Amino acid sequence: MLDHESETQLVTRIQAGDLSAYEELLNNHSSRLRAFIAMKLPIPHLIDEIAHETFVFAHRHILDFEAGTDFGKWIRAIAYNLVRKETLRHKRLSNNREKFMEHYLFEQAGKGDISPESPVVIFLEECLRKLPENQRSLLEHKYKLSESSREIAGVFQQSEAWVRTTLCRVRTALRTCIEQKLSASINTF
C-alpha cells in the first residue's frame, strides 16, 4: 500500500501522461475496489466489469482529480455510481419483463387462449410441481379454499405477516419460473 505522498506523486505523473504510473496506482487499489464493489453488488462477472469501467473512467478523467486528495475515495465514488446505474438498469429490465408478461397474459386471455392446454397454464403447473409441499399447501389454502390470512396462519401455526410474506415470495418465484419458461419458448421460434 502506498503512502499518501507516494500516491500524490503517482497521480502527478499520470496527469503528466505517464501510463506506467497509472498501472502502479491500479495495482495498489484494485483489490480494495473489487472488495468494495462486491459488497454492493455480489455478482462475480459484474465485479470485474464495474472495476474495469471504474478504472477506465478514472483514467479518462484523471485531470479532473485533485492530486493530494484521496484517490481511493474518488474511485470508490465512481464505482458506487456505476453500481447504482447497473442496479437501476436491472430494475428497469425486470419491470419491462413483468409488463411484457402482463401484456402477454392479457392478450392470451382476450383471445380465449387461457385453456388447460395453453403454454401459460402448462408452465404454471410445471412450476407449481417444483415448489416444496408446504408452499403448494399454502397456495391451496389461499386460492383453492379461499381462506383468509388469519385462517391460514392458524392452520400453519404462523403469524399473518408470515403468511403474507411467504405468499408474496411464492408468487414471485412462480412468476419468475413462468417468465423463464415463456422466454425460452418464445426464443425457440
C-alpha positions in Angstrom: 0.0 0.0 0.0 1.3 3.4 -1.0 1.6 6.2 1.5 -0.2 9.5 0.7 2.9 11.2 -0.6 3.8 8.4 -3.0 0.3 8.2 -4.3 0.2 12.0 -4.9 3.5 11.7 -6.9 2.0 8.9 -9.0 -1.2 10.9 -9.7 1.0 13.9 -10.7 3.0 11.6 -13.1 -0.2 10.2 -14.6 -1.6 13.7 -15.1 1.6 14.4 -17.0 1.0 11.4 -19.3 3.0 8.6 -17.6 0.9 5.4 -18.2 3.2 3.2 -16.2 2.4 5.2 -13.1 -1.3 4.5 -13.7 -0.6 0.8 -13.7 1.1 1.1 -10.4 -1.8 3.0 -9.0 -4.3 0.4 -10.3 -2.3 -2.4 -8.7 -2.4 -0.5 -5.4 -6.2 0.0 -5.4 -7.5 -3.0 -7.4 -8.2 -5.5 -4.7 -9.9 -2.9 -2.3 -12.0 -1.6 -5.2 -13.2 -5.1 -6.1 -14.0 -5.8 -2.5 -16.0 -2.5 -2.3 -17.9 -3.4 -5.4 -18.5 -7.0 -4.2 -20.1 -5.6 -1.0 -22.5 -3.5 -3.1 -23.2 -5.9 -6.0 -22.0 -9.5 -5.3 -22.2 -10.8 -8.9 -18.8 -12.0 -9.9 -18.8 -11.0 -13.6 -20.2 -7.6 -12.7 -17.5 -7.0 -10.1 -14.8 -7.3 -12.7 -16.8 -5.3 -15.3 -17.5 -2.4 -12.9 -13.9 -2.4 -11.6 -12.7 -2.1 -15.2 -15.2 0.6 -16.1 -14.2 2.5 -12.9 -10.5 2.5 -13.8 -11.2 3.5 -17.4 -13.4 6.3 -16.3 -10.8 7.4 -13.7 -8.1 7.4 -16.4 -10.2 9.5 -18.8 -11.0 12.0 -16.0 -7.6 12.0 -14.2 -7.1 15.6 -15.0 -10.3 16.4 -13.0 -8.8 14.7 -10.0 -7.0 17.0 -7.5 -3.6 15.5 -6.7 -3.2 15.2 -2.9 -6.7 14.2 -2.2 -7.7 10.5 -1.5 -7.6 8.6 -4.8 -9.2 5.6 -3.2 -12.3 7.6 -2.2 -12.6 9.1 -5.6 -12.6 5.7 -7.4 -15.0 4.2 -4.9 -17.4 7.1 -5.6 -17.1 6.4 -9.3 -17.7 2.7 -8.7 -20.6 3.4 -6.4 -22.3 5.4 -9.2 -21.6 2.6 -11.7 -23.1 0.1 -9.3 -26.2 2.3 -8.8 -26.5 2.7 -12.6 -26.3 -1.1 -13.1 -28.8 -1.7 -10.3 -31.3 0.7 -11.9 -30.8 -0.9 -15.3 -31.5 -4.3 -13.9 -34.7 -3.0 -12.2 -35.9 -1.4 -15.4 -35.3 -4.7 -17.3 -37.2 -6.6 -14.6 -40.1 -4.1 -14.7 -40.2 -4.4 -18.5 -40.3 -8.2 -18.4 -43.1 -8.0 -15.9 -45.1 -5.6 -18.0 -44.4 -7.8 -21.1 -45.7 -10.9 -19.2 -48.9 -9.0 -18.0 -49.5 -7.8 -21.6 -48.9 -11.3 -23.0 -51.2 -12.9 -20.4 -53.9 -10.2 -21.0 -53.7 -10.8 -24.8 -54.0 -14.5 -24.4 -57.0 -14.1 -22.1 -58.6 -11.8 -24.6 -58.2 -14.4 -27.3 -59.6 -17.0 -25.0 -56.3 -18.8 -25.1 -56.1 -19.4 -21.3 -57.2 -23.1 -21.5 -55.7 -26.1 -19.8 -53.6 -26.6 -22.9 -52.2 -23.1 -23.1 -48.5 -22.7 -22.5 -49.1 -20.4 -19.5 -51.2 -23.0 -17.8 -48.8 -25.8 -18.6 -45.9 -23.7 -17.4 -47.7 -22.8 -14.2 -48.4 -26.4 -13.5 -44.8 -27.3 -14.0 -43.6 -24.5 -11.8 -46.1 -25.5 -9.1 -44.8 -29.1 -9.1 -41.3 -27.7 -8.4 -42.5 -25.9 -5.2 -41.9 -27.6 -1.8 -45.1 -29.3 -0.4 -45.6 -26.7 2.3 -45.7 -23.9 -0.3 -48.1 -25.7 -2.5 -50.3 -26.3 0.5 -50.2 -22.6 1.4 -51.3 -21.7 -2.1 -54.1 -24.3 -1.9 -55.4 -22.7 1.3 -55.3 -19.3 -0.2 -56.6 -19.8 -3.7 -58.4 -23.1 -3.8 -60.0 -22.9 -0.3 -60.2 -19.1 -0.4 -59.1 -18.8 3.2 -58.1 -15.5 4.8 -54.5 -14.8 6.0 -55.8 -15.2 9.6 -57.3 -18.7 8.8 -54.1 -19.8 7.1 -52.0 -18.5 9.9 -54.0 -20.7 12.3 -53.6 -23.8 10.1 -49.8 -23.3 9.7 -49.3 -22.0 13.3 -47.6 -18.9 12.0 -48.3 -15.2 12.1 -50.4 -13.4 9.5 -47.4 -11.4 8.5 -45.5 -14.7 7.8 -48.5 -15.9 5.6 -48.5 -12.6 3.6 -44.7 -12.6 3.2 -44.5 -16.2 2.2 -47.3 -15.9 -0.3 -45.6 -12.9 -1.8 -42.3 -14.9 -2.1 -44.0 -17.9 -3.6 -45.9 -15.8 -6.2 -42.6 -14.1 -7.1 -40.9 -17.5 -7.5 -43.8 -18.7 -9.7 -43.8 -15.6 -11.8 -40.0 -15.9 -12.4 -40.4 -19.6 -13.3 -43.2 -18.9 -15.8 -41.4 -16.0 -17.3 -38.2 -18.1 -17.8 -40.2 -20.8 -19.5 -42.2 -18.4 -21.7 -39.0 -16.6 -22.7 -37.4 -19.9 -23.5 -40.4 -21.0 -25.6 -40.6 -17.6 -27.4 -36.8 -17.7 -28.2 -37.1 -21.1 -29.8 -39.3 -19.7 -32.6 
